Amino acid sequence: MTNKAAILVAGGRGTRMGGPIAKQYLPVAGEPVLMRTLSVFYRVDPATDLILVLPENDFLYWKELCAEYKFTIPHRLVAGGNSRFQSVRNGLDSLNPDTKLVAIHDGVRPFVEEKVIAESFEVAAKSGSAVAVIALKDSIRKLTDNGKSFYEERQYFRLVQTPQTFQVEKIKKAFSVTELQQFTDDATVYENQGWQVTLISGNPENIKLTSPEDMGYAEFLAAKQLSDNR
């Protein structure tokens, strides 16, 4: 048994893809997105308790997909809620009592690097949290309510990714509060307790598959991974 868990959140309907199948089930290089994501976490540590948060109505479809693709990596299914916050809280509530560290990850980010996951657990064990971020490449401007805009120093900003990994005791306490509008990710829920989050370097390829254009890039990344591993 391990004291680590990973909650992969995929409770959304994927409406921005515009197709009949939610994005988390779409194939990339012949394998559904969620299976690719689960596989990365499994490779980092096969003993990690893998928890997949899905809409409850999708459970049967997912099990059929697993049978179709002969997907055998051990994982548990947990029903999602009406928001990401509620879905994550459901996942946290399902953790085994001896779990000390938990990584929370968007199920539709299948290209997270193994070293990012490993570092997130290592850093969270020491500091309480580890949030993957990357630097901005483009210039940025801040918009105001009166239609004006102002230049901002991009060196002071980071794009936030997942995994966001935490000591279980702390993140469960953070998620025991009432959901607030400013909770855009798990780090903001953690910060609401007055705790500072620790940042680690993510990887630029770790995009969140949201639009049809993203799927084309995903096919490119999957082909590159295959080539690099040969």
C-alpha positions in Angstrom: 0.0 0.0 0.0 1.1 3.6 -0.7 0.3 6.8 1.2 -0.2 8.6 -2.1 -3.3 9.2 -4.2 -4.1 11.0 -7.4 -7.6 12.4 -8.1 -8.2 12.8 -11.8 -11.1 15.2 -12.3 -13.2 14.7 -15.5 -16.7 15.6 -14.4 -17.4 18.0 -17.3 -19.5 17.4 -20.4 -16.9 18.8 -22.8 -19.4 21.0 -24.6 -16.7 23.2 -26.2 -15.5 20.3 -28.3 -18.9 20.5 -30.1 -19.1 16.7 -30.6 -21.4 14.0 -29.3 -18.7 12.5 -27.1 -17.2 14.4 -24.1 -13.6 15.3 -24.7 -12.2 13.1 -21.9 -13.3 10.0 -23.9 -12.0 11.1 -27.3 -9.1 9.0 -28.7 -5.6 10.5 -29.1 -3.3 8.4 -31.2 -5.8 5.5 -30.7 -6.2 5.8 -26.9 -8.9 7.7 -25.0 -7.6 10.8 -23.3 -8.4 9.6 -19.8 -6.5 6.4 -20.3 -3.4 8.3 -21.4 -3.6 10.5 -18.3 -4.1 7.6 -15.9 -1.2 5.8 -17.5 1.2 8.6 -16.8 0.4 8.6 -13.1 0.6 4.8 -13.0 4.1 4.9 -14.6 5.4 7.3 -11.9 4.3 4.9 -9.1 2.1 1.9 -9.8 1.1 1.8 -6.1 -0.6 5.2 -6.2 -4.3 5.1 -5.5 -5.8 6.3 -8.7 -9.3 7.9 -8.4 -11.2 9.0 -11.5 -14.0 11.4 -10.9 -16.7 11.1 -13.7 -20.3 12.0 -14.1 -22.1 9.1 -12.5 -24.2 8.6 -15.7 -20.9 7.9 -17.6 -19.7 5.0 -15.4 -21.1 2.3 -17.6 -19.8 4.0 -20.8 -16.3 4.2 -19.2 -16.4 0.6 -18.2 -17.3 -0.4 -21.7 -14.4 1.8 -23.1 -12.0 0.0 -20.7 -13.2 -3.4 -22.0 -13.0 -2.2 -25.6 -9.4 -0.9 -25.2 -8.3 -3.7 -22.8 -7.4 -1.0 -20.3 -6.4 -2.7 -17.0 -4.6 -0.1 -14.9 -6.2 -0.2 -11.5 -8.4 2.8 -10.6 -11.5 3.7 -8.7 -14.5 5.6 -10.0 -16.1 8.4 -7.9 -19.2 10.4 -9.0 -18.6 14.0 -9.8 -20.6 17.0 -8.5 -22.2 20.0 -10.0 -18.9 22.0 -10.1 -15.2 21.2 -10.2 -15.0 22.1 -6.5 -17.7 19.6 -5.6 -16.1 16.9 -7.8 -12.7 17.4 -6.1 -14.4 17.3 -2.7 -16.1 14.0 -3.6 -12.7 12.6 -4.6 -11.1 13.8 -1.3 -14.0 12.2 0.6 -13.2 8.8 -1.0 -9.5 8.7 0.0 -8.3 5.9 2.2 -7.6 6.9 5.8 -3.9 6.3 5.6 -3.4 8.6 2.5 -0.9 11.4 3.3 -0.4 13.1 -0.1 -2.9 13.6 -3.0 -2.3 15.0 -6.5 -5.3 16.7 -8.0 -5.1 16.7 -11.8 -7.3 17.6 -14.8 -8.2 14.4 -16.5 -7.9 16.1 -19.9 -4.2 17.0 -19.4 -2.7 13.8 -20.7 0.8 15.2 -21.5 2.0 16.0 -18.0 5.6 14.8 -17.6 6.3 12.0 -15.2 9.1 14.1 -13.5 6.5 16.9 -12.8 4.3 14.4 -11.0 7.2 13.0 -9.0 8.4 16.4 -8.0 5.0 17.5 -7.0 4.7 14.7 -4.4 8.3 15.3 -3.1 7.7 19.1 -2.7 4.2 18.7 -1.2 5.5 16.2 1.4 7.9 18.9 2.6 6.0 22.2 2.2 2.3 21.2 2.2 1.6 22.0 -1.4 3.1 21.9 -4.9 1.4 23.6 -7.8 2.7 23.2 -11.4 3.2 26.5 -13.3 4.9 27.7 -16.4 6.3 31.1 -17.4 4.5 33.3 -20.0 6.0 33.8 -23.4 3.7 36.6 -24.7 3.4 40.1 -23.5 0.4 40.8 -21.3 -1.9 43.7 -20.7 -4.4 44.3 -17.9 -7.9 45.5 -18.9 -9.9 47.9 -16.8 -13.7 48.3 -16.5 -13.6 51.6 -18.4 -12.1 50.0 -21.5 -8.5 51.0 -20.9 -5.5 48.6 -20.8 -2.1 48.7 -19.2 1.2 46.9 -19.7 2.1 44.3 -17.1 5.6 42.8 -16.4 5.1 39.2 -17.5 8.0 38.0 -15.4 5.8 38.4 -12.3 3.1 36.1 -13.7 2.7 32.4 -14.2 0.2 30.1 -16.0 -1.2 27.6 -13.6 -1.5 23.9 -14.5 -2.1 20.7 -12.7 -1.1 18.5 -10.9 -1.7 20.5 -7.7 -0.5 18.2 -5.0 -1.1 18.6 -1.2 -0.8 17.1 2.2 -4.2 15.4 2.6 -4.9 16.8 6.1 -4.5 20.4 4.8 -6.4 20.1 1.5 -9.3 18.3 3.2 -9.6 21.1 5.7 -9.5 23.6 2.9 -12.3 21.9 1.0 -14.5 21.7 4.1 -15.6 25.3 3.5 -18.5 26.6 1.5 -17.7 26.9 -2.2 -16.8 30.5 -3.3 -16.7 32.1 -6.7 -13.0 32.8 -6.5 -12.2 29.1 -6.2 -10.9 28.7 -9.8 -8.6 25.8 -8.9 -7.4 23.8 -5.9 -4.6 26.3 -5.1 -7.1 29.1 -4.5 -9.1 26.8 -2.1 -5.8 26.0 -0.2 -4.9 29.7 -0.1 -8.3 30.6 1.4 -7.0 29.1 4.6 -4.2 31.6 4.7 -1.6 29.2 3.5 1.0 30.1 0.8 1.2 27.6 -2.1 4.6 26.4 -3.3 5.2 26.5 -7.1 7.1 24.0 -9.1 7.9 24.0 -12.8 5.4 22.4 -15.1 5.9 21.4 -18.7 4.6 23.5 -21.6 3.1 20.5 -23.4 0.8 19.9 -20.4 -2.2 21.6 -22.1 -5.8 21.2 -21.1 -7.7 19.7 -24.1 -10.6 22.1 -24.5 -11.3 22.9 -28.1 -11.1 20.9 -31.4 -7.9 22.7 -32.2 -6.3 21.2 -29.1 -7.0 17.7 -30.4 -4.9 18.3 -33.5 -2.0 19.5 -31.3 -2.6 16.4 -29.0 -2.1 14.1 -32.0 1.2 15.9 -32.8 2.4 15.5 -29.2 1.4 11.9 -29.0 3.3 11.2 -32.3 6.3 13.0 -30.9 6.2 11.0 -27.7 6.2 7.8 -29.7 9.1 8.9 -31.8 11.1 10.0 -28.7 10.6 6.7 -27.0 11.8 4.6 -29.9 
